[in-house]
Amino acid sequence: MTVNKTRRTRRDDYKDVVGSCAGISTMVHMLSGTLLCKNIYQRKTSEGTDPMPFVGGIGMGILMLRYAWILQDQAMISVNVFGMLVNILYLTIYYIYSPKEHKTNALVGKMASVVAAILAYVEIENPDNIEYRYGMIVTAIFFLLIASPLIHLSEIIKTKNTDILPFPLIFMGTFVSSQWLLYGFIIQNNFIIFQNAVGLMLLLGQLSLFVIFPSNKADKFVKDSKHE
């Protein structure tokens, strides 16, 4: 009994430390979107920048916040509130400089419809099943969001250039997913483990594209990081 209690205490200590580190890293990851917005501001246009990371970030933030509330996990709640706010700011900047507002509006409308439908489902689902079933839904959407840059794969192969991909978000996302994967093992949550294990593989796959094909944006980001 004493040994088991000691193990639980140590695991709780690790949970707090790793959870805090993962939360801070996630917030830094979310702030990496400022580099994309800086580029948009300098060019005075958001053309050539995919809005999906911002729109998807808002939607995923709302859904993950609901999931965190179900788990009563304070680290996840804080991170996702922050994520929603910064992505709303990013989307606002994108929208201001968007030459094709109707396409942005259509994407936001689709996201809002999907999120509203899922949140409505949560209200009618059996409380005994909600954590598992809602976790499955959030996991599927999480994978779609991470893999969304790959819709440009044919264009990347054709042009042999990865400038269209959001390198700062992919680069930081790889680091963050590894931390949440560790956190999932500590709290023994299969959804968090599965989400971040698969997510990490998808992100590593996208990073490999920057090795195969050159990107001026990626080089600039790495140089700026070294100077800082």
C-alpha positions, 0 to 999 in steps of 0.5 A: 500500500505504501509503495503504491501510494508513493508511486501515485504521489510521484506520478501526480508530481510529474503530472503537474510539471509535465502538464505545466511545461506542455501548457506553456509550450502549447501557448508558445506554439500558438504564438508562432502564428504571429510570424504568419500574421507578420508576413501578411501585414508586411505583404498587405495581403493574406493571399498565398496563406492558408486560413485553415490553421486559424479557422481550425484552431478556433474550432478545435479550441472550442471542442478541446475546451469542452473535452477538458471541461469533461475531464476537469483538467485545468491545464487543458482548460487554460491552454484552450481558452488561450488558443481560442483567443489568439486564433481569433486575433490571427483570423481577424488579421487574415480577414482584414487583408484577405482579397477573397473574403467570401471564401474565408466567410464560407470556411468560417461558416462550415467550421461554426456549423460543425462545432455547433452540431458536435456541441449539441450532440454533447448535450444529449449524449448519455453522461456515462458514454460522453468521455469516450465517444466525444473523445473519439470525435475530437480525436478524428477532428484533431487528425484532420486539422493536423493533416490539413496542410497536406491538401497542398501536397500535389502543388508542393510536389509540382512546384518543389516548394513548401512556402505554402505550408505554415512552417512555424506552426508545424515546427512548434507543433512537433515539439508540443505533441511530444510533450502532450504524448508524455502527459497522456502516458502520465495521466493514463489517458488513451485518447491523449496518447493516441491523439498525440502519437498519430499527430506527432507522426503526421507532423514529422511527415510534414517536416520531412517535406521541408527537408526534401523541398526548399522553403524560404520561410522555413530558413528565415524562421530557423535563422530568426530563432537562432538570433533570439 
